[in-house]
Amino acid sequence: MKTLFRLFNPRHLAVVVLGLSALAAVAQDFRIGFVNTDRIFREANMAKAAQTKLEQEFSRREKEIQSLASQLKSASEKFERESPTLPDAQRVTRQRQLVEQDRDFQRKQREFQEDLNMRKNEELQGVLERANRIIKQVAEAEKYDLVIQEAVYINPKHDITDKVLAGLNGGGK
């Protein structure tokens, strides 16, 4: 019983209430903003231009990969149709050719994907650096204490993505 009395000692209770009220006052002045990076990458003119640039840069190679896939598929179908009537030596030779053709296709496809991903990351890094400068400007101008870019949930009243997009699309530096 004495322990319970110590917990509810009026002096301790006054300190706890005072501490909670100070914390509430600080929390009211603390401003948080949120930026949806995915939206920036989808909607910013700079990001759209980067996407168009990448499509132009890689379209020829993508067509080559598609052509190789088509050739491999037709060669495979032809082999499947003809294999029952082929002599063993010829069947083994054609099978090895198909395996080699598939290996070449897989290598070229993997190289294409790696090159595309590397260039995409380079382009998006430029967009992100510019967006971060705009975010900092907005945060300083509107006196935000914290701006986050990733969250499980955010109240829409804290979302400043539209302001950042306006800065990016309007030529903000």
Secondary structure, 3 states (H helix, E strand, C coil): CHHHHHHCCHHHHHHHHHHHHHHHHHHHHCCEEECCHHHHHHHCHHHHHHHHHHHHHHHHHHHHHHHHHHHHHHHHHHHHHHHHHCCHHHHHHHHHHHHHHHHHHHHHHHHHHHHHHHHHHHHHHHHHHHHHHHHHHHHHHCCCCEEECCCCCCCHHHECHHHHHHHHHCCCC
